[in-house]
Amino acid sequence: MKLEGKVALVTGSSQGIGQAIAIRFAQAGAKVVINYRSHPEGAEATLSKVQSAGGECHLAEGYCDNDRGYAVGADLGMVEDVQRLIQAGIDHYGQLDILVNNAGIEKHAPFEAVTEADYEAVLNVNIKGVFFATQAMVRHLKATQRTGRIINISSVHEDLPFPNFTAYCVSKGGLKMLTRNLAVELGPLGITINNVAPGAIETPINTKLLNDPDTGVTKI
Ligand SMILES: NC(=O)c1ccc[n+]([C@@H]2O[C@H](COP(=O)([O-])OP(=O)(O)OC[C@H]3O[C@@H](n4cnc5c(N)ncnc54)[C@H](O)[C@@H]3O)[C@@H](O)[C@H]2O)c1
């Protein structure tokens, strides 16, 4: 994979799958906009690994900056933060070519116990944030008359039932339909959009669940 000259923005890249994607993109030569919500130290760890892929890290006022990576704090559950994040990447590097909608959360509760706050938290990050990040990216690509790549980190639970995680399944099912719809709408513009739907990978999102012998969840 050769990504020299490309700029990729990876949401939720201060840990887990998003961090691994950011590092891999840097290894392939891309400049990477790293996003974190509340853990700048996680973004620093990503930056330092991006640095070992070729960049130098400069840390200033809560964010890191180097020639391969740039870290921006933004809450993907808030549309104004989402738009500010995309604009920060464009302002810093002059362009974005790849958007990875990776940030995601899940809340474990039996259906009858799900609160409105938890429902909104999951849907806001996993689908509303993706919707408006993608919209801001598409506006940028259209305004600059360039093609681009959008990659959504969905889940096997876009299709596969997962009892006690109904809001999560609703969000990932919605993400699948968003992706299918936009693939048709944006394809003629040279903008591709794809879902990657992983099975269980041990990261901070599910360490507790995967190590609880009573859940019956299988590690793969
Ligand atoms: N780990 C798995 O087994 C698995 C399986 C299928 C899909 N996924 C999906 O992969 C993606 C990454 O998950 P992970 O396993 O790395 O989990 P993780 O908890 O390690 O990482 C999630 C990332 O999202 C970020 N995030 C959460 N809420 C945010 C917000 N409001 N604003 C900005 N960032 C926010 C977190 O800071 C973190 O960096 C998620 O979309 C998840 O649904 C994970």
The ligand as a Tripos MOL2 file, in Angstrom:
@<TRIPOS>MOLECULE
LIG
   44    48     1     0     0
SMALL
NO_CHARGES

@<TRIPOS>ATOM
      1 N1        -13.1220   -4.3600   19.1360 N.am      1 LIG1
      2 C1        -14.0790   -5.0670   18.5260 C.2       1 LIG1
      3 O1        -14.2790   -6.2470   18.8150 O.2       1 LIG1
      4 C2        -14.9200   -4.4270   17.4580 C.ar      1 LIG1
      5 C3        -15.6980   -5.2590   16.6630 C.ar      1 LIG1
      6 C4        -16.4870   -4.6930   15.6740 C.ar      1 LIG1
      7 C5        -16.4840   -3.3300   15.4770 C.ar      1 LIG1
      8 N2        -15.7120   -2.5400   16.2770 N.ar      1 LIG1
      9 C6        -15.7690   -1.0960   16.0230 C.3       1 LIG1
     10 O2        -14.4580   -0.6220   15.8440 O.3       1 LIG1
     11 C7        -14.4140    0.7530   16.2020 C.3       1 LIG1
     12 C8        -13.2320    0.9740   17.1290 C.3       1 LIG1
     13 O3        -13.4560    0.2430   18.3140 O.3       1 LIG1
     14 P1        -12.2620   -0.3170   19.2430 P.3       1 LIG1
     15 O4        -12.4960   -1.7550   19.4020 O.co2     1 LIG1
     16 O5        -10.9500    0.1700   18.7890 O.co2     1 LIG1
     17 O6        -12.7040    0.3580   20.6290 O.3       1 LIG1
     18 P2        -11.9780    1.4120   21.5850 P.3       1 LIG1
     19 O7        -12.9230    1.6800   22.6870 O.co2     1 LIG1
     20 O8        -10.6060    0.9450   21.9050 O.co2     1 LIG1
     21 O9        -11.8420    2.6710   20.6280 O.3       1 LIG1
     22 C9        -12.9190    3.5030   20.3220 C.3       1 LIG1
     23 C10       -12.3610    4.8420   19.9720 C.3       1 LIG1
     24 O10       -13.4660    5.7310   19.7390 O.3       1 LIG1
     25 C11       -13.2120    6.9230   20.4500 C.3       1 LIG1
     26 N3        -14.4460    7.5940   20.7960 N.ar      1 LIG1
     27 C12       -15.4890    7.1100   21.4960 C.ar      1 LIG1
     28 N4        -16.4070    8.0730   21.6590 N.ar      1 LIG1
     29 C13       -15.9110    9.1840   21.0350 C.ar      1 LIG1
     30 C14       -16.3870   10.4810   20.8500 C.ar      1 LIG1
     31 N5        -17.5580   10.8840   21.3710 N.pl3     1 LIG1
     32 N6        -15.6240   11.3500   20.1730 N.ar      1 LIG1
     33 C15       -14.4130   10.9740   19.6700 C.ar      1 LIG1
     34 N7        -13.9130    9.7470   19.8170 N.ar      1 LIG1
     35 C16       -14.6670    8.8680   20.4920 C.ar      1 LIG1
     36 C17       -12.4540    6.5020   21.6930 C.3       1 LIG1
     37 O11       -11.7530    7.6020   22.2490 O.3       1 LIG1
     38 C18       -11.5320    5.4340   21.1220 C.3       1 LIG1
     39 O12       -10.3550    6.0200   20.5970 O.3       1 LIG1
     40 C19       -15.7600    1.0890   16.8180 C.3       1 LIG1
     41 O13       -16.5800    1.7480   15.8590 O.3       1 LIG1
     42 C20       -16.3300   -0.2780   17.1550 C.3       1 LIG1
     43 O14       -17.7460   -0.2740   17.1390 O.3       1 LIG1
     44 C21       -14.9230   -3.0510   17.2600 C.ar      1 LIG1
@<TRIPOS>BOND
     1     1     2 1
     2     2     3 2
     3     2     4 1
     4     4     5 ar
     5     4    44 ar
     6     5     6 ar
     7     6     7 ar
     8     7     8 ar
     9     8     9 1
    10     8    44 ar
    11     9    10 1
    12     9    42 1
    13    10    11 1
    14    11    12 1
    15    11    40 1
    16    12    13 1
    17    13    14 1
    18    14    15 2
    19    14    16 1
    20    14    17 1
    21    17    18 1
    22    18    19 2
    23    18    20 1
    24    18    21 1
    25    21    22 1
    26    22    23 1
    27    23    24 1
    28    23    38 1
    29    24    25 1
    30    25    26 1
    31    25    36 1
    32    26    27 ar
    33    26    35 ar
    34    27    28 ar
    35    28    29 ar
    36    29    30 ar
    37    29    35 ar
    38    30    31 1
    39    30    32 ar
    40    32    33 ar
    41    33    34 ar
    42    34    35 ar
    43    36    37 1
    44    36    38 1
    45    38    39 1
    46    40    41 1
    47    40    42 1
    48    42    43 1
@<TRIPOS>SUBSTRUCTURE
     1 LIG1         1 GROUP 0 **** ****
